[in-house]
Amino acid sequence: MLKAIKAKQVLVVADSCYSGTLTRGLAIGGKGPGYIQAIVDQRARTAMTSGGLEPVADSGGNGHSVFAKAFLDTLGDNTGVIDGEGVFERVRERVLLNAEQTPEYGNIRLAGHDGGDFLFVRKQ
Amino acid sequence: MSGVTAITRPFGLLACALVLSLLGGGRLLAAESYPFEMKLSNNVLGDNVFKGEITPTNGRFEQIVSSGGLRVRLSGSIAEDRVSVTGELLFSGNWRFFPFSTNGAFSSAGTFTGSVVAQRSNGQSARGSISITRPAAVAEALPKPEVQTAQSTDPKGDSAAAGQSQNQIQPEVDATGQQQVAVVVPPEPEEPALTREQRAAVQQQLSVLGLYGSAIDGNLGLGTRKAIRRFQRLNKLEPTGYLTDATLAKLEKKASAREQQIAAEQAARQRATEQQAAAEQQAAAEQKAADERAAQQAAEQKVAEERAAQQAAAEQKAAEERAAQQAAAEQKVVEERTQVATAPAVPAIPAELANLPYGRYHALVIGNNAYRSLPKLKTAAGDAEAVATLLQKEYGYDVTLLTDASEEAIVGAFTALRQSLTAEDNLLVYYAGHGWYDADAERGYWLPSMPSPTTSRTGSPTRR
């Protein structure tokens, strides 16, 4: 289904039980100064999941799930441009501190990923 | 009419004395009688008239007179010219009159008249009068010069006259026989000549023995005579009321013993008082010691409390410091975490990144709380709404929000996106809800909130 979508960059964020299989084997590399410029035109199919294969802790995040809280806080803190991997790092940090679950992030196999990443651009 | 029976109180003793007198040659006399009439009236008792004769012995009398059912005990003394009467109404029940008394002198005609007022405790009273007539024989038998002579050793005292008068009573037997009274008159006493000081000493001795309570005046009057008689009776001496050598010796001995006894008792009381004082002193000392101990304990207690308070304050301070340190440490951790979380996220968009060709951003946000066959979720729909709002307002996304969506709704949304999105667009799919892991396919699936009838059970999961 994702493969059929023509969009340049697709990020699937899944806060659900058994969402772990969405992602496998993302290698997080170093990011140079021109990283955003380099990937802005690249296709990307990535996914962020809340807790691997374990059931997700619900109601652990002050009215939200632990993962949703972390996701909302991270995007709320961001004032500029941040890629999916940057969001993931911060979300994982927050979730690991507050729950027995380990978020994962990676590209989606067989969905047209081309080495880029999803970018979050804060409204100026 | 009233009858009069004269009695002498120690009845048994009288009988005994009578026998002794007969054996010892005492004179059996009929006492001189003083006719009397007493009137006593009361609203309850009515009018009562008592008539009879008073027959004194040694100048004293005590007898019960009656009128109808009312009885009165009359007692008193009669000297040659004076009379003193005390009366007491006798009742067996609750009636209670206080004794009445009256006294005065015989008139020149030989008659004494006194008023009688017997008070009751309730304020009522019985009132009347009593008149006593001195027999002419008594008046005639009062040779005043003789009396003066007899009293020569005691110029002031006429109190002995009552005793003397007894000597003047002539034997007489009452003619009626009805009121005949047998009275023992002892042989005329031969009283040793005593100085006033010696007589006073006798009174003192009698007083010591508890037999005499009047003035120590050296006058052996009626009270003293009575006391002497009582002493003589108590000590098995002939109760004449007159002092004999035996009586004086016994009296001195008894009084001396009594004085010693009193002194001993006094000493014992004194010792007891001293012991009590000592005990009280000791008790006071112990109390004082106890108070001091208590005070010391209180002081120690206070010190301990202050120490405890100081310790508590110190512990409190330490705890507060620890808490402050911990809070500071936690604050530090929080700050570090915040730094970790926010430091890289804050940079505003640099100029070189501001105008890059990011393309348009779309979002499909799905939140499913309600499931028919799986546990309901509490936050999924709310999470989806919050994410949708954030993306729309802060990141300028074109958001499609589906909550508690069916499979058809989800598929429809994806279909619409597939048709509308171009290579210049970006898509964020956010899903909150139950997932499904297919172990064989190594695929996870999302479960629509309301699977369509044809895909129930295993479902026809929405594939990514």
Interface residues (C-beta under 8 A of the other chain):
Chain A: M1 L2 A4 I5 K6 A7 K8 Q9 V10 L11 V12 V13 A14 D15 S16 C17 Y18 S19 G20 T21 L22 I36 Q37 V40 D41 A47 L53 D58 S59 G61 G63 H64 S65 A68 F71 L72 D73 T74 L75 G76 D77 N78 T79 G80 V81 I82 G86 R90 E93 R94 L97 I108 A111 F118 L119 F120 V121 R122 K123 Q124
Chain B: R337 V340 A341 T342 P344 A345 V346 P347 A348 I349 P350 E352 L353 A354 L356 P357 Y358 G359 Y361 H362 L377 K378 T379 A380 G382 D383 A386 V387 L390 L391 K393 E394 Y395 G396 F414 L417 R418 L421 T422 A423 E424 D425 N426 L427 L428 V429 Y430 Y431 A432 G433 H434 G435 W436 Y437 E442 R443 G444 Y445 W446 T462 R463 R464
